[in-house]
Amino acid sequence: MQKRKTRIGIVGCGAIGSRIAKSVVNELKSQCALTGLYDINPAKSRNLARRLRRRNTNKKSLAELIRSCDFLVEAINSDETAAIIRKAIKARKSVLAMSIGKLLNAQDLFRLAEKNKSSILLPSGAIAGIDAIKAASLVSIDHITLTTRKPPSGFIKSAYIRQKGINLNAIKGEKVIFDGTVGQAVKAFPENINVAATLALASGVTSKIRVRIMIDPALKQNSHEVEAIGEFGRMTSRTENVICPDSPKTSYLAALSAIRTLKQYFQAVKVGT
């Protein structure tokens, strides 16, 4: 008997959600079927469904989306992200989570997923070296520093920038706009610094991570530099990312990482059947 295709639902139809949807339709069609799209802005999901020629995939509510799928892709980055993932896990759906910063203090979600035999997939995103960080966590990690550099365009709609009264147009050279903990970084820059949460979850040493965020008008791309020191030795990685064509706040590699994670998951499922 032919195995039924996995039904994919996507919540959040912005730059990353749209690219994942296109990948499901065009590259994973032998294993998956796009059965649901939902966005808090109905026009986004409606327009994406039309572009993909999948008009019947546009859903009017999150509940309808979850019912329509076996596997949920979360690409919405809202204050309700953890609640959305929880609803999917309670319905025994597996989840690919893009808003990793929202999961920083949500260990109960991982326990619930294990209980319900669901998976929560976390892409490595816009940084390199996550496998090495995971390996290093088996012994001891003394300190990790993440230095993120972005052009001003990546912070145009940032509430933190407005609150601090930072004039982006007045910045002429490299400027440090944040220096603090992972928790502080994720709270201040929920749409810009998921990489910090990824490092925290991969390393298990949230309190030993320092995050520095810099603006440089000379940059045309985002960069993330990670330095880790511990019992394993010393590791430094630097990733210079092309900005996603659809969003100046997103690194192209983050979208590619999500697509690759999804492909690997379904390839593994296929091999294991």
N, C-alpha and C positions, 0 to 999 in steps of 0.2 A: 504493500500500500504506500502511496505517496504521502510523505509527511506534510502536514498543513504548514503553510508559511506563517512565520511569526508576525503578528499584527503590531505595527509600530504607531504610537501616538506621540505627538510633539506638542509640548506646551511652551509657548514663546516662539514667535515667528519673525524674529529680528534677523540680524546677520548670521549668527551661528545656527539658529534653528532652521533657517531657510536653506543653508548649505547642507545641513544634515538631511533635510527632507529631500533635496535633489539627489543626494547620494543614495538614499534608500530607494528612490524611484528608479534611478539609472544604474546603480552599481550593485545593489543588494537585492535586486528584484527576484533572483532565483531562490532566496531564502526568506525574504521579508516582504511585507506589503504595507504601504502607508495607508492607515485606516482612519487617522484622526489628526486634526490640527486645531489648536485653540490658542487664542491670545486675548489678553485683557482689552486690547484694542481690536474689536471684531474685524475692522477693515484689513488688518495685517493678515490674519488667517484666511479671510475671504480672498484677498488678492493672491496670496501664495497658492491656495488651492486652485485658483483659476490659471495661474502661470504654469502649474504642474499638470493641468488638465485632470485634476482630481477633485472636482467640485463637491462631490458627496463626502469629502473628508472634513470639511469645515464644520466644527462643532460649536454649539451655542453655550456650553458650560463645561467646567472642568469635570464634573461628574459624568457627563455624556462622553467626554474624551476618554476617561479612565475605563468606562464600560466598553469602549470600542476597541481597546488594545490589549495586548499581552505584555508589552514592553513600553515604558514611558521614557521619553527624552525630555529632561528638564533644561530649558534654556531661557528662563524668564527673568532671573535675578531680581526678585521682588522681596518685600518683607514677609511674604507668605510662602517663600520657597520651601522652607522646612515642613510647613503644614501640607503643602502640595505633595511633597515626596512621601510624607507620612500616610496620606490618603491612598496613594498608589501602592505603598507597601502593605497597608492594611487590606487592600483588595488583592494582595498576592501577585502584584506586578513587579517585575524587575525594573530598575531605573538607571539611566545614564545621567549623572548630575554634572551640570556645567558650573553652577553657582556654588563652588566648593566652600567659599567663605561662609556661607549660611550653615554649613555642616560642622563648623569648627567645634562647637560645644553641643553637638547632637549625637553623642554616642548611643543614646537610646534607640535612634533610628537604625543603627547598624545591628543592634541586638534584636530589634523587631524584624529586620530583614532576615536574620539568621533563623529566627523562630518560624517565620512564614516561608522559609526556603526560597527567598527572593534574593536577587543580587543588586548591589549598588555599585556601579562602575564609576570610577573617578579618573578621568583622563589626566595625563601629566601636564597638559596645557602648554603654556608659552615658555617653559623652561626645560633645560636639559639636565640630566644627572639624577633624576628621581629614582631610578633603579639602584644607583650607587648609594643614595641617601637611605633607601630602605635596607640595603645590605649593611650599612654602617650602624643602623639602629639595633642590630643584633648584638653589638658590643656597647660602646658608650660614645656619645657625641658631646663634646665640651661646649661647642659654640657654632652657630650658623649666622652668617650675615647675608642678607638679600639686599642688593642695591638695584633699584629699578630706575631707569631713565626714559623719559618720554618727551615728545615735543608738546608745546602748549595746547595744540589741537585736541589732545587726548583728555584734557581737563576742562574743556569749555563749559560743560554742564555740571561740573562738580560742586556739590553743596559745601564741601570743605573749603574749597577755594573762595567761595563767596563769603563764608563765615569768617575766614581769616583776612578778608579784604585784600587778597592777592590780585594785583593787576597783571594779567598774563601778557598784555601788550607791552608792559614796561620792563619785562625781563629780557635782558640783552645777552646774558651769558648763562652758564650752568648754575642752577640755584637749588639748594636743598629745601624742599617744602614740607618734608616730614621725616622724623627720626624717632622711632618708637617700637612698640611691641607688635606682635602679629594681631592680637585682638584689637588694638588701637588702629592699626592699618586697615583691617577689614571693615571696621566700623566707619572710618573716615572715607575710605575709597571702595565702596562695595562693588563698583563696576570696573575697577582698575587693577585690583591687587589680589585676585583669586590665587595667584602663584604663591603668595605668602601662606595661605591656608593649606595649599597643596603640600608645601614644605613641612608645615606643622604636622599634618596627618601622616605624611610619609616617614618623618623622623621620630615622632612621638615625644619631642622635646620642645614643646611650644614656648616654654619660659626661657629657653636658651637661644631664641631667634631674635635678631635685631633687624628691623626693616628700615631702609632709607629710600626715600622717593625723591627724585630730582627732575627738574624741568630744564630742558636745553633747547632753545629756539633753533639751534644749528642742526638738530637731529631731524631726520626724515623717517626714522623708524624707532620702534620701542626696543629697549634692551634690558635684560635681566642678568645680573651677575651674582652667582652663589659661591660663597666660601664656607666650607665646613671643616672643622678641626675636631679630632677625637682620637680614641684608641686605635682606630683603623688607619690613621695618618692624616693627610691634608688633601682636600679636594677643592678645585676651583673650576667653575664652568661659566661660560658667558654666551648668551644667546642674543643675537641681534635680529629682531623680527621685522619682517615687512608688515606694515599696517594692513589690516583686512580691508579690501576694497569697499566693503559695505559699511564699515564703521571705524572711525578714527580711534575709538576707545578699545578696540579689540585687535590683538595680534593675530595675523593670518594663521600662525602655527597653532594657536589655540583651537581654531575651527578644524584644522587638519588633524590635530590630535584626537579630537572628539570622533571624527569620522573613522580614523584608524582604529580607535578603541572599539567602536561599534563593529567594524569589520572583523577584527580579531576575535571578538566575543562570538559572533555567529559562525565564524570559521571553526572555532573550537567546538561549538555546539554541534556543527555538522560532522566534524571528525569523530566526536564522541557518540553519535547515534548509530 
